[in-house]
Amino acid sequence: MSQNCKNLKYWMAAFLHDCAYRNTLQVWAGGEFVQANLNKETCDNLLKEAMTSLGTHTLTRDTIYEGVNLGGWKSFEEDRQNG
């Protein structure tokens, strides 16, 4: 892993969030994997929870979360239409 990735404690959370926005995130349900089909609020909360679990600095976590929470509607809608 590059040094840059090691310094960004939130990159895995961001990837998870992007998968959720694009509706490519899957969950195990009823003995099979199915699309999670999360709404925007749940996707954004997943990002914040994942960043917390990864030990992302509070200021960084809250800044990123507020950015996607307040300004992510266009990306969410476009990702769902293109997915």
C-alpha positions in Angstrom: 0.0 0.0 0.0 1.4 3.4 -0.9 2.3 5.9 1.9 -0.5 8.2 0.8 -3.1 5.5 1.4 -1.8 4.7 4.8 -2.2 8.3 5.8 -5.8 8.5 4.7 -7.6 6.5 7.3 -10.9 7.1 5.6 -10.3 5.7 2.1 -11.9 2.3 2.8 -14.9 4.1 4.2 -15.1 6.3 1.1 -15.0 3.3 -1.1 -17.8 1.6 0.9 -19.8 4.8 0.6 -19.3 5.0 -3.1 -20.5 1.4 -3.6 -23.6 2.2 -1.5 -24.3 5.4 -3.6 -23.9 3.4 -6.8 -26.1 0.6 -5.4 -23.4 -2.0 -6.0 -23.1 -2.8 -2.3 -24.5 -6.2 -1.4 -25.6 -7.8 1.8 -26.2 -11.4 2.8 -29.9 -12.0 3.2 -32.0 -15.2 3.0 -28.9 -17.3 2.0 -27.8 -15.2 -0.9 -26.2 -11.8 -1.7 -28.6 -9.1 -2.7 -28.3 -5.4 -3.5 -28.4 -3.4 -0.3 -30.5 -0.7 -2.0 -29.8 1.9 0.8 -31.3 5.4 0.8 -29.0 8.4 0.8 -29.2 9.0 4.5 -28.2 5.4 5.3 -25.3 5.6 2.8 -24.1 8.8 4.5 -24.5 7.3 8.0 -22.6 4.2 6.9 -19.7 6.5 5.8 -19.6 8.2 9.1 -19.7 4.9 11.1 -17.0 3.4 8.9 -14.7 6.4 9.4 -15.3 6.3 13.1 -14.4 2.6 13.2 -11.3 3.2 11.2 -10.1 5.9 13.6 -10.4 8.8 11.3 -9.8 12.1 13.1 -13.1 13.6 14.4 -12.6 16.9 12.5 -11.8 15.1 9.2 -14.7 12.6 9.7 -17.2 15.4 10.5 -16.1 17.6 7.6 -16.4 14.7 5.1 -19.7 13.6 6.5 -21.2 17.1 6.4 -20.0 17.5 2.8 -21.7 14.4 1.5 -24.7 14.9 3.7 -25.4 18.4 2.5 -24.0 18.3 -1.1 -24.2 14.6 -2.1 -27.7 14.6 -3.6 -26.7 15.2 -7.2 -24.1 12.4 -7.0 -26.5 10.0 -5.3 -29.2 10.6 -7.9 -26.7 10.4 -10.9 -25.2 7.2 -9.5 -28.6 5.6 -9.1 -29.7 6.6 -12.6 -26.4 5.3 -14.1 -26.3 2.1 -12.1 
